[in-house]
Amino acid sequence: MTRFQKYIKNTSFFLLVIFICIVAALEFHLISKTLFVVFVSGKLLATLQFLGGMYFNEKGLKKGNAGFMLYVLGGMGVRIFLNLAIILFLSTILKVTFNSFILVFFVFYVIFLIIELIYLAKYDERPKLVKEND
């Protein structure tokens, strides 16, 4: 299993736990159905944004410095415009509670951004030098 697959597996487990907690809160009537839709849509949008970012990061890490910058910055631009379009769609067409949606999206966005930065900071493709004992 590659490092990328491990990150996706661990993140999927994290998302599953969050989703189970949200469904449990709905079942125990701690949140309304409208708030449930807001939670799920905000989490889903942030998750799609994260997966897109990880895809572009993984592609960029396999290229040189110029390729890395192209993939990562290009991926950021694509993700920003897609997020903007989806947020405008959800706020106008579906009439979700906008403040709650933005709060949920922002919280998950920050969590995923931290995970993404940790992934990039720990990435190291240099060959390991083996120390010889004389």
C-alpha positions as CSV (number, residue, x, y, z in Angstrom):
1,M,0.0,0.0,0.0
2,T,1.5,3.3,-1.0
3,R,1.7,6.3,1.2
4,F,-1.0,8.1,-0.8
5,Q,-3.4,5.1,-0.4
6,K,-2.7,5.1,3.4
7,Y,-3.6,8.8,3.7
8,I,-6.8,8.3,1.7
9,K,-7.7,5.2,3.8
10,N,-7.1,7.1,7.1
11,T,-9.0,10.2,5.9
12,S,-11.9,7.9,4.8
13,F,-12.0,6.4,8.2
14,F,-12.1,9.9,9.7
15,L,-14.9,10.9,7.4
16,L,-16.9,7.8,8.2
17,V,-16.7,8.5,12.0
18,I,-17.8,12.1,11.4
19,F,-20.7,10.9,9.2
20,I,-21.8,8.3,11.8
21,C,-21.8,11.1,14.5
22,I,-23.9,13.3,12.3
23,V,-26.4,10.5,11.5
24,A,-26.6,9.7,15.2
25,A,-27.3,13.3,16.1
26,L,-30.1,13.3,13.5
27,E,-31.6,10.0,14.9
28,F,-31.5,11.3,18.5
29,H,-33.1,14.6,17.3
30,L,-30.1,16.7,18.3
31,I,-30.1,18.4,14.9
32,S,-32.9,19.1,12.4
33,K,-33.1,17.6,8.9
34,T,-32.2,20.9,7.4
35,L,-29.1,21.1,9.5
36,F,-28.3,17.5,8.5
37,V,-28.4,18.5,4.8
38,V,-26.2,21.5,5.5
39,F,-23.7,19.2,7.4
40,V,-23.6,16.6,4.7
41,S,-23.4,19.0,1.8
42,G,-20.6,21.1,3.5
43,K,-18.7,18.0,4.4
44,L,-19.1,16.5,0.9
45,L,-17.9,19.7,-0.8
46,A,-14.9,19.9,1.5
47,T,-14.1,16.2,0.9
48,L,-14.3,16.6,-2.9
49,Q,-12.0,19.6,-2.6
50,F,-9.6,17.6,-0.5
51,L,-9.5,14.6,-2.8
52,G,-9.0,16.9,-5.8
53,G,-6.1,18.6,-4.0
54,M,-4.5,15.3,-3.1
55,Y,-4.8,14.2,-6.7
56,F,-3.1,17.3,-8.0
57,N,-0.5,17.2,-5.2
58,E,0.3,13.5,-6.0
59,K,0.7,14.3,-9.7
60,G,2.8,17.4,-9.0
61,L,5.1,15.5,-6.6
62,K,6.1,13.1,-9.4
63,K,7.2,16.0,-11.6
64,G,10.1,18.4,-11.2
65,N,9.9,21.8,-9.5
66,A,8.2,23.5,-12.4
67,G,5.7,20.7,-12.9
68,F,5.0,20.6,-9.2
69,M,4.1,24.3,-9.2
70,L,2.0,24.0,-12.3
71,Y,0.0,21.1,-10.9
72,V,-0.4,22.4,-7.4
73,L,-1.2,26.0,-8.3
74,G,-3.3,25.0,-11.2
75,G,-5.2,22.5,-9.0
76,M,-5.8,25.3,-6.5
77,G,-7.3,27.5,-9.2
78,V,-9.5,24.7,-10.5
79,R,-10.7,23.9,-6.9
80,I,-11.4,27.5,-6.0
81,F,-13.6,28.1,-9.1
82,L,-15.4,24.7,-8.6
83,N,-16.1,25.5,-4.9
84,L,-17.4,29.0,-5.8
85,A,-19.7,27.5,-8.5
86,I,-21.0,24.8,-6.1
87,I,-21.5,27.2,-3.2
88,L,-23.4,29.7,-5.5
89,F,-25.5,26.8,-6.8
90,L,-26.3,25.5,-3.3
91,S,-27.1,29.0,-1.9
92,T,-29.5,30.0,-4.8
93,I,-31.1,26.8,-6.0
94,L,-31.3,24.6,-2.9
95,K,-31.8,27.4,-0.5
96,V,-29.6,25.9,2.3
97,T,-28.9,27.9,5.4
98,F,-26.0,29.8,4.1
99,N,-24.3,30.8,7.4
100,S,-24.4,27.2,8.7
101,F,-23.2,25.8,5.4
102,I,-20.2,28.2,5.2
103,L,-19.3,27.4,8.8
104,V,-19.4,23.6,8.2
105,F,-17.5,23.9,4.9
106,F,-14.9,26.2,6.4
107,V,-14.3,23.9,9.4
108,F,-13.9,20.8,7.2
109,Y,-11.8,22.8,4.7
110,V,-9.4,23.8,7.4
111,I,-9.2,20.3,8.8
112,F,-8.5,18.9,5.3
113,L,-6.0,21.7,4.5
114,I,-4.0,20.7,7.7
115,I,-4.0,17.0,6.6
116,E,-2.9,18.1,3.1
117,L,-0.1,20.2,4.4
118,I,1.1,17.4,6.7
119,Y,1.1,15.1,3.7
120,L,3.2,17.5,1.7
121,A,5.6,18.3,4.6
122,K,6.3,14.6,5.2
123,Y,6.8,13.7,1.6
124,D,10.4,12.7,1.0
125,E,11.4,11.0,-2.2
126,R,15.2,11.2,-1.6
127,P,16.9,7.8,-1.4
128,K,17.9,6.8,2.1
129,L,21.6,6.5,2.7
130,V,22.6,3.3,4.5
131,K,25.3,3.8,7.1
132,E,28.0,1.3,6.9
133,N,29.6,-0.1,10.0
134,D,33.4,-0.3,9.7
